[in-house]
C-alpha cells in the first residue's frame, strides 16, 4: 500500500508505533471522538447546566466556550467526610447504553481512531463538587475520606469503561485529570502517590483489559510524572504542552510514549484575529521542532466562538498546514 493511500487511522498507527507516518496526524483529522450520551458529565455539551451529581456547569464566551463549574453556584459538597450522604451514583445497568450507542455511532468514522473520554478525573471532579481550594484542603486535611471518595468514583468509572468497550468498541480510552499547572503539580509527590496514582493505575488497566489504547490527558508542566503516566498503562500523552521539555521526553521515552501535543497556548497565533500566514507559520515551527523523526501527533487547541466563521477557518488552516507541510517533510509528496 502506498503511503498516500493510508487512512487517517492507518497513518496514526504508524506514528503510534514510533515510526515515521506519511504525514503528521492531528487530533481533529485522525480522531473520531464519541460523546457517550448516557453519561451527563458536564451538563449539556456546549451549553452547560447541572451534571449527574448536581454541579452546575457554564459554557460561555467568558469561559472561552469550555465547560467550567459555575463559580456563582453553591458547592454540591461542603464536607468531604459527608460525601456518602450527598453523592449518589447513577446505576450504569439502568442506562440505555444500546440506544446511546446507536445515536453516538450513527456518524462514527472507523477510518479514524475512535476515542472515548473518561468522565472528569478524580481530582477535577472533587474540585467541581467542592471548589478548587476546598478540594485541595480536603486532600490535606481529610485524606482518608478523599481516598474513599476516589475509590468509589473510580469503581464507577471502571464500569463506564466496560460499557464503552461493550457497546462502542473504541480504539482509544482517554483518561483525563488536570492535576498540573504551568509550573508543576498542584500538590506534593506524596499526595500524588497516595491519592492519585493508584486510581489512575486501576483505570488504565481496566481499559487495557478491555482492549483499548490508553491516552493520558494532562495539561501543564508534568514532565516529572511521565514515568508514572507510563506505569498507568498510557502509551499516548495529550496535550503535551511546551512548558515541558518535549524533546527530552521524546528522546528518553519515545519508544514507549507518543506525544500528542506540542501546541503553544501563548502567543498571537492563538488570537481570534490571527492572520492565516502567522497561524500556518506556527504550525510549521512546531513540526520543525517536534516531528522530524516521527513519533509525534499534533494536538491543536483552537479556542473561539463556534458561531464565528473565522473559528472554523482557523481550525482548517492548522489541519491543512499540518498535513501539507509534514508530507513535504517526510517526502510523501
C-alpha positions as a LaTeX table, in Angstrom:
\begin{tabular}{lrrr}
\hline
Residue & $x$ (\AA) & $y$ (\AA) & $z$ (\AA) \\
\hline
Unk1 & 0.00 & 0.00 & 0.00 \\
Unk2 & 1.40 & 3.38 & $-0.97$ \\
Unk3 & 1.70 & 5.78 & 1.90 \\
Unk4 & $-0.57$ & 8.28 & 0.18 \\
Unk5 & $-3.42$ & 5.71 & 0.23 \\
Unk6 & $-3.41$ & 5.37 & 4.00 \\
Unk7 & $-6.49$ & 6.13 & 6.05 \\
Unk8 & $-6.16$ & 8.54 & 8.96 \\
Unk9 & $-6.24$ & 5.57 & 11.32 \\
Unk10 & $-3.54$ & 3.66 & 9.45 \\
Unk11 & $-1.36$ & 6.75 & 9.31 \\
Unk12 & $-1.88$ & 7.45 & 13.01 \\
Unk13 & $-0.92$ & 3.91 & 13.93 \\
Unk14 & 2.38 & 4.35 & 12.11 \\
Unk15 & 3.14 & 7.30 & 14.38 \\
Unk16 & 1.77 & 5.44 & 17.40 \\
Unk17 & 4.13 & 2.55 & 16.71 \\
Unk18 & 7.00 & 5.06 & 16.89 \\
Unk19 & 7.65 & 5.25 & 13.17 \\
Unk20 & 7.51 & 7.96 & 10.54 \\
Unk21 & 4.00 & 8.24 & 9.08 \\
Unk22 & 3.00 & 9.64 & 5.70 \\
Unk23 & 2.02 & 12.87 & 7.43 \\
Unk24 & 1.86 & 14.15 & 10.98 \\
Unk25 & $-1.51$ & 13.12 & 12.43 \\
Unk26 & $-3.53$ & 15.85 & 14.09 \\
Unk27 & $-6.28$ & 15.29 & 16.60 \\
Unk28 & $-9.07$ & 16.83 & 14.55 \\
Unk29 & $-8.38$ & 14.72 & 11.46 \\
Unk30 & $-7.07$ & 11.50 & 12.99 \\
Unk31 & $-9.59$ & 11.06 & 15.81 \\
Unk32 & $-13.32$ & 10.47 & 15.86 \\
Unk33 & $-14.31$ & 11.30 & 19.47 \\
Unk34 & $-17.59$ & 9.79 & 20.66 \\
Unk35 & $-19.62$ & 11.51 & 23.39 \\
Unk36 & $-21.16$ & 8.65 & 25.35 \\
Unk37 & $-24.55$ & 10.31 & 25.65 \\
Unk38 & $-25.68$ & 8.06 & 28.51 \\
Unk39 & $-23.49$ & 10.00 & 30.94 \\
Unk40 & $-24.22$ & 13.57 & 31.99 \\
Unk41 & $-20.62$ & 14.54 & 32.70 \\
Unk42 & $-20.76$ & 18.35 & 32.42 \\
Unk43 & $-24.35$ & 19.19 & 31.64 \\
Unk44 & $-25.46$ & 19.64 & 28.03 \\
Unk45 & $-22.41$ & 19.73 & 25.71 \\
Unk46 & $-21.76$ & 23.28 & 24.54 \\
Unk47 & $-24.47$ & 24.65 & 26.85 \\
Unk48 & $-23.86$ & 23.54 & 30.42 \\
Unk49 & $-26.36$ & 23.03 & 33.21 \\
Unk50 & $-26.39$ & 20.50 & 36.08 \\
Unk51 & $-24.46$ & 17.25 & 35.76 \\
Unk52 & $-25.33$ & 13.84 & 37.20 \\
Unk53 & $-24.01$ & 14.84 & 40.65 \\
Unk54 & $-25.67$ & 18.27 & 40.75 \\
Unk55 & $-22.73$ & 20.53 & 39.85 \\
Unk56 & $-23.84$ & 23.40 & 37.62 \\
Unk57 & $-21.65$ & 23.99 & 34.57 \\
Unk58 & $-21.47$ & 27.02 & 32.30 \\
Unk59 & $-20.17$ & 27.29 & 28.75 \\
Unk60 & $-19.96$ & 30.92 & 27.60 \\
Unk61 & $-17.76$ & 33.46 & 25.86 \\
Unk62 & $-16.23$ & 34.26 & 29.25 \\
Unk63 & $-15.17$ & 30.61 & 29.70 \\
Unk64 & $-13.83$ & 30.59 & 26.13 \\
Unk65 & $-16.61$ & 28.14 & 25.24 \\
Unk66 & $-15.24$ & 25.45 & 27.53 \\
Unk67 & $-17.45$ & 23.93 & 30.23 \\
Unk68 & $-16.46$ & 25.01 & 33.72 \\
Unk69 & $-18.23$ & 24.81 & 37.09 \\
Unk70 & $-20.36$ & 27.90 & 37.68 \\
Unk71 & $-18.46$ & 29.96 & 40.28 \\
Unk72 & $-21.72$ & 31.59 & 41.39 \\
Unk73 & $-23.43$ & 28.30 & 42.18 \\
Unk74 & $-23.19$ & 26.87 & 45.71 \\
Unk75 & $-20.96$ & 23.80 & 46.09 \\
Unk76 & $-22.64$ & 20.42 & 45.97 \\
Unk77 & $-20.30$ & 19.02 & 48.63 \\
Unk78 & $-19.08$ & 21.19 & 51.52 \\
Unk79 & $-17.60$ & 18.49 & 53.76 \\
Unk80 & $-15.74$ & 15.58 & 52.17 \\
Unk81 & $-16.50$ & 13.37 & 55.18 \\
Unk82 & $-20.19$ & 13.59 & 54.24 \\
Unk83 & $-19.80$ & 12.52 & 50.61 \\
Unk84 & $-21.72$ & 9.25 & 51.11 \\
Unk85 & $-24.79$ & 11.21 & 52.21 \\
Unk86 & $-24.54$ & 13.76 & 49.39 \\
Unk87 & $-23.23$ & 11.96 & 46.30 \\
Unk88 & $-25.42$ & 9.34 & 44.65 \\
Unk89 & $-24.08$ & 7.36 & 41.70 \\
Unk90 & $-26.41$ & 6.62 & 38.80 \\
Unk91 & $-26.72$ & 2.92 & 38.03 \\
Unk92 & $-24.91$ & 2.03 & 34.82 \\
Unk93 & $-27.08$ & $-1.05$ & 34.36 \\
Unk94 & $-30.23$ & 1.08 & 34.22 \\
Unk95 & $-28.92$ & 3.34 & 31.46 \\
Unk96 & $-29.89$ & 2.75 & 27.82 \\
Unk97 & $-26.41$ & 2.00 & 26.54 \\
Unk98 & $-27.67$ & 0.26 & 23.42 \\
Unk99 & $-29.76$ & 3.27 & 22.46 \\
Unk100 & $-26.96$ & 5.70 & 23.28 \\
Unk101 & $-24.50$ & 3.73 & 21.17 \\
Unk102 & $-26.93$ & 3.74 & 18.25 \\
Unk103 & $-27.14$ & 7.54 & 18.47 \\
Unk104 & $-23.47$ & 8.16 & 19.07 \\
Unk105 & $-22.17$ & 5.70 & 16.49 \\
Unk106 & $-24.52$ & 6.83 & 13.72 \\
Unk107 & $-21.87$ & 9.10 & 12.24 \\
Unk108 & $-18.75$ & 7.39 & 13.56 \\
Unk109 & $-15.92$ & 7.15 & 11.05 \\
Unk110 & $-13.93$ & 3.99 & 11.71 \\
Unk111 & $-11.28$ & 5.02 & 9.20 \\
Unk112 & $-10.18$ & 7.26 & 12.09 \\
Unk113 & $-9.23$ & 6.47 & 15.68 \\
Unk114 & $-12.47$ & 6.02 & 17.60 \\
Unk115 & $-11.87$ & 7.59 & 21.00 \\
Unk116 & $-13.93$ & 7.83 & 24.15 \\
Unk117 & $-13.13$ & 10.05 & 27.08 \\
Unk118 & $-13.40$ & 9.17 & 30.71 \\
Unk119 & $-15.51$ & 11.29 & 32.98 \\
Unk120 & $-13.86$ & 14.12 & 34.88 \\
Unk121 & $-10.70$ & 12.91 & 36.60 \\
Unk122 & $-10.83$ & 12.22 & 40.31 \\
Unk123 & $-9.19$ & 15.48 & 41.35 \\
Unk124 & $-11.09$ & 17.54 & 38.78 \\
Unk125 & $-14.40$ & 16.00 & 39.86 \\
Unk126 & $-13.66$ & 16.74 & 43.50 \\
Unk127 & $-12.90$ & 20.34 & 42.53 \\
Unk128 & $-16.16$ & 20.56 & 40.61 \\
Unk129 & $-18.09$ & 19.31 & 43.63 \\
Unk130 & $-16.34$ & 21.39 & 46.30 \\
Unk131 & $-14.37$ & 24.16 & 44.60 \\
Unk132 & $-10.66$ & 24.03 & 43.81 \\
Unk133 & $-9.39$ & 25.47 & 47.09 \\
Unk134 & $-11.70$ & 23.31 & 49.18 \\
Unk135 & $-10.72$ & 20.18 & 47.23 \\
Unk136 & $-7.02$ & 20.82 & 47.82 \\
Unk137 & $-7.65$ & 21.44 & 51.51 \\
Unk138 & $-9.67$ & 18.23 & 51.77 \\
Unk139 & $-6.80$ & 16.24 & 50.28 \\
Unk140 & $-4.52$ & 17.57 & 53.02 \\
Unk141 & $-6.92$ & 17.60 & 55.98 \\
Unk142 & $-9.08$ & 14.53 & 55.25 \\
Unk143 & $-7.02$ & 12.18 & 53.06 \\
Unk144 & $-8.88$ & 9.08 & 54.26 \\
Unk145 & $-12.25$ & 10.47 & 53.21 \\
Unk146 & $-10.83$ & 11.68 & 49.90 \\
Unk147 & $-9.39$ & 8.22 & 49.29 \\
Unk148 & $-12.79$ & 6.63 & 49.94 \\
Unk149 & $-14.48$ & 9.04 & 47.52 \\
Unk150 & $-11.82$ & 8.48 & 44.84 \\
Unk151 & $-12.15$ & 4.72 & 45.30 \\
Unk152 & $-15.92$ & 4.78 & 44.83 \\
Unk153 & $-15.73$ & 7.17 & 41.88 \\
Unk154 & $-13.01$ & 5.06 & 40.24 \\
Unk155 & $-15.18$ & 1.95 & 40.58 \\
Unk156 & $-17.97$ & 3.89 & 38.85 \\
Unk157 & $-15.62$ & 4.96 & 36.06 \\
Unk158 & $-14.34$ & 1.41 & 35.59 \\
Unk159 & $-17.95$ & 0.32 & 34.99 \\
Unk160 & $-18.16$ & 3.16 & 32.49 \\
Unk161 & $-15.08$ & 1.91 & 30.63 \\
Unk162 & $-16.53$ & $-1.59$ & 30.40 \\
Unk163 & $-19.81$ & $-0.24$ & 28.98 \\
Unk164 & $-17.90$ & 1.80 & 26.42 \\
Unk165 & $-15.94$ & $-1.28$ & 25.41 \\
Unk166 & $-19.05$ & $-3.44$ & 25.06 \\
Unk167 & $-21.26$ & $-1.03$ & 23.12 \\
Unk168 & $-18.85$ & 1.31 & 21.32 \\
Unk169 & $-15.73$ & $-0.81$ & 20.68 \\
Unk170 & $-13.40$ & 2.21 & 20.66 \\
Unk171 & $-9.72$ & 2.24 & 19.80 \\
Unk172 & $-8.64$ & 4.69 & 22.49 \\
Unk173 & $-9.68$ & 5.46 & 26.04 \\
Unk174 & $-8.68$ & 9.00 & 27.05 \\
Unk175 & $-8.11$ & 9.31 & 30.78 \\
Unk176 & $-8.22$ & 12.98 & 31.85 \\
Unk177 & $-7.25$ & 14.59 & 35.15 \\
Unk178 & $-5.59$ & 18.01 & 35.06 \\
Unk179 & $-3.52$ & 17.98 & 38.23 \\
Unk180 & $-0.75$ & 20.28 & 36.97 \\
Unk181 & $-0.34$ & 23.93 & 36.04 \\
Unk182 & 2.37 & 25.81 & 34.15 \\
Unk183 & 4.98 & 25.34 & 36.91 \\
Unk184 & 4.28 & 21.77 & 38.02 \\
Unk185 & 1.95 & 19.54 & 40.00 \\
Unk186 & $-0.64$ & 21.17 & 42.26 \\
Unk187 & 0.27 & 19.01 & 45.23 \\
Unk188 & 3.15 & 17.06 & 46.73 \\
Unk189 & 4.67 & 13.88 & 45.39 \\
Unk190 & 3.40 & 12.05 & 48.48 \\
Unk191 & $-0.17$ & 13.19 & 47.85 \\
Unk192 & 0.09 & 12.19 & 44.20 \\
Unk193 & 1.36 & 8.71 & 45.04 \\
Unk194 & $-1.24$ & 8.11 & 47.75 \\
Unk195 & $-4.38$ & 9.72 & 46.32 \\
Unk196 & $-3.99$ & 9.96 & 42.54 \\
Unk197 & $-1.72$ & 7.33 & 41.05 \\
Unk198 & $-3.36$ & 4.17 & 42.49 \\
Unk199 & $-6.65$ & 5.04 & 40.82 \\
Unk200 & $-5.03$ & 6.05 & 37.53 \\
Unk201 & $-3.38$ & 2.61 & 37.55 \\
Unk202 & $-6.75$ & 0.92 & 38.01 \\
Unk203 & $-8.42$ & 2.93 & 35.24 \\
Unk204 & $-5.59$ & 2.26 & 32.83 \\
Unk205 & $-5.56$ & $-1.47$ & 33.49 \\
Unk206 & $-9.33$ & $-1.69$ & 33.08 \\
Unk207 & $-9.12$ & $-0.02$ & 29.66 \\
Unk208 & $-6.23$ & $-2.26$ & 28.61 \\
Unk209 & $-8.15$ & $-5.35$ & 29.73 \\
Unk210 & $-11.00$ & $-4.12$ & 27.53 \\
Unk211 & $-8.69$ & $-3.94$ & 24.50 \\
Unk212 & $-8.18$ & $-0.18$ & 24.32 \\
Unk213 & $-5.15$ & 2.03 & 23.90 \\
Unk214 & $-4.82$ & 4.31 & 26.93 \\
Unk215 & $-4.21$ & 8.01 & 26.29 \\
Unk216 & $-3.49$ & 10.21 & 29.30 \\
Unk217 & $-4.77$ & 13.79 & 29.12 \\
Unk218 & $-2.72$ & 16.08 & 31.34 \\
Unk219 & $-2.10$ & 19.78 & 30.73 \\
Unk220 & 0.58 & 21.87 & 32.41 \\
Unk221 & 4.14 & 21.03 & 33.36 \\
Unk222 & 4.16 & 17.36 & 34.24 \\
Unk223 & 7.44 & 16.05 & 32.84 \\
Unk224 & 8.37 & 14.65 & 36.26 \\
Unk225 & 5.24 & 12.47 & 36.13 \\
Unk226 & 5.94 & 10.87 & 32.74 \\
Unk227 & 7.33 & 7.65 & 34.30 \\
Unk228 & 4.17 & 7.42 & 36.42 \\
Unk229 & 1.94 & 8.04 & 33.42 \\
Unk230 & 3.66 & 5.17 & 31.65 \\
Unk231 & 3.08 & 2.95 & 34.69 \\
Unk232 & $-0.66$ & 3.58 & 34.43 \\
Unk233 & $-0.58$ & 1.85 & 31.05 \\
Unk234 & $-0.82$ & 5.01 & 28.96 \\
Unk235 & 1.08 & 4.96 & 25.67 \\
Unk236 & $-0.12$ & 8.37 & 24.41 \\
Unk237 & 0.16 & 11.69 & 26.25 \\
Unk238 & $-2.24$ & 14.52 & 25.44 \\
Unk239 & $-1.84$ & 17.62 & 25.42 \\
Unk240 & 1.94 & 17.60 & 25.89 \\
Unk241 & 2.33 & 21.35 & 26.26 \\
Unk242 & 5.71 & 23.03 & 25.57 \\
Unk243 & 6.09 & 24.11 & 29.20 \\
Unk244 & 7.59 & 20.61 & 29.33 \\
Unk245 & 10.89 & 19.63 & 27.72 \\
Unk246 & 9.23 & 17.69 & 24.93 \\
Unk247 & 12.44 & 16.95 & 23.06 \\
Unk248 & 13.95 & 15.40 & 26.18 \\
Unk249 & 10.78 & 13.38 & 26.75 \\
Unk250 & 10.79 & 12.15 & 23.14 \\
Unk251 & 14.42 & 11.11 & 23.41 \\
Unk252 & 14.00 & 9.39 & 26.78 \\
Unk253 & 10.57 & 7.79 & 26.43 \\
Unk254 & 9.90 & 7.87 & 22.69 \\
Unk255 & 9.97 & 4.09 & 22.38 \\
Unk256 & 7.06 & 3.84 & 24.82 \\
Unk257 & 5.11 & 7.09 & 24.54 \\
Unk258 & 3.55 & 9.00 & 21.65 \\
Unk259 & 3.48 & 12.74 & 22.21 \\
Unk260 & 0.12 & 14.10 & 21.10 \\
Unk261 & 0.53 & 17.81 & 21.61 \\
Unk262 & 3.16 & 20.50 & 21.15 \\
Unk263 & 0.71 & 23.37 & 20.79 \\
Unk264 & 1.89 & 26.59 & 22.39 \\
Unk265 & $-1.12$ & 28.26 & 24.03 \\
Unk266 & 0.77 & 31.54 & 24.44 \\
Unk267 & 1.25 & 33.92 & 21.53 \\
Unk268 & $-0.53$ & 35.80 & 18.72 \\
Unk269 & $-1.31$ & 32.61 & 16.81 \\
Unk270 & $-4.00$ & 31.97 & 19.45 \\
Unk271 & $-5.77$ & 35.30 & 18.88 \\
Unk272 & $-9.15$ & 35.31 & 17.14 \\
Unk273 & $-7.90$ & 37.83 & 14.54 \\
Unk274 & $-4.70$ & 35.93 & 13.71 \\
Unk275 & $-3.68$ & 36.05 & 10.06 \\
Unk276 & $-3.51$ & 32.91 & 8.00 \\
Unk277 & 0.26 & 33.20 & 7.48 \\
Unk278 & 1.02 & 33.68 & 11.19 \\
Unk279 & $-1.01$ & 30.60 & 12.11 \\
Unk280 & 0.41 & 28.45 & 9.32 \\
Unk281 & 3.94 & 29.51 & 10.26 \\
Unk282 & 3.34 & 28.46 & 13.87 \\
Unk283 & 2.29 & 25.02 & 12.65 \\
Unk284 & 5.48 & 24.78 & 10.59 \\
Unk285 & 7.54 & 25.85 & 13.60 \\
Unk286 & 6.03 & 23.09 & 15.74 \\
Unk287 & 6.55 & 20.42 & 13.11 \\
Unk288 & 10.14 & 21.50 & 12.53 \\
Unk289 & 10.80 & 21.22 & 16.25 \\
Unk290 & 8.97 & 18.04 & 17.20 \\
Unk291 & 8.09 & 15.97 & 14.15 \\
Unk292 & 11.22 & 15.45 & 12.06 \\
Unk293 & 11.89 & 11.94 & 13.35 \\
Unk294 & 8.22 & 10.92 & 13.51 \\
Unk295 & 6.64 & 9.53 & 16.69 \\
Unk296 & 4.59 & 12.71 & 17.04 \\
Unk297 & 0.99 & 13.83 & 16.66 \\
Unk298 & $-0.27$ & 17.41 & 16.79 \\
Unk299 & $-2.93$ & 18.25 & 19.36 \\
Unk300 & $-4.14$ & 21.71 & 18.42 \\
Unk301 & $-6.05$ & 23.97 & 20.80 \\
Unk302 & $-8.15$ & 26.44 & 18.81 \\
Unk303 & $-10.36$ & 28.46 & 21.13 \\
Unk304 & $-13.06$ & 30.75 & 19.78 \\
Unk305 & $-16.75$ & 31.38 & 19.32 \\
Unk306 & $-18.09$ & 28.32 & 17.46 \\
Unk307 & $-20.61$ & 30.56 & 15.68 \\
Unk308 & $-17.81$ & 32.75 & 14.26 \\
Unk309 & $-16.81$ & 31.56 & 10.75 \\
Unk310 & $-13.21$ & 32.58 & 11.47 \\
Unk311 & $-13.02$ & 29.98 & 14.21 \\
Unk312 & $-13.70$ & 27.20 & 11.70 \\
Unk313 & $-11.26$ & 28.83 & 9.29 \\
Unk314 & $-8.50$ & 28.78 & 11.91 \\
Unk315 & $-9.16$ & 25.09 & 12.52 \\
Unk316 & $-8.86$ & 24.45 & 8.78 \\
Unk317 & $-5.60$ & 26.39 & 8.41 \\
Unk318 & $-3.98$ & 24.28 & 11.12 \\
Unk319 & $-5.20$ & 20.94 & 9.77 \\
Unk320 & $-4.32$ & 21.85 & 6.20 \\
Unk321 & $-0.82$ & 23.13 & 7.00 \\
Unk322 & $-0.08$ & 20.20 & 9.28 \\
Unk323 & $-0.80$ & 17.68 & 6.55 \\
Unk324 & 0.75 & 19.51 & 3.60 \\
Unk325 & 3.93 & 20.61 & 5.36 \\
Unk326 & 4.57 & 17.27 & 7.04 \\
Unk327 & 4.05 & 15.37 & 3.77 \\
Unk328 & 6.78 & 17.53 & 2.28 \\
Unk329 & 8.93 & 16.95 & 5.38 \\
Unk330 & 8.58 & 13.17 & 5.14 \\
Unk331 & 8.94 & 13.06 & 1.36 \\
Unk332 & 5.45 & 11.67 & 0.84 \\
Unk333 & 4.86 & 14.18 & $-1.96$ \\
\hline
\end{tabular}
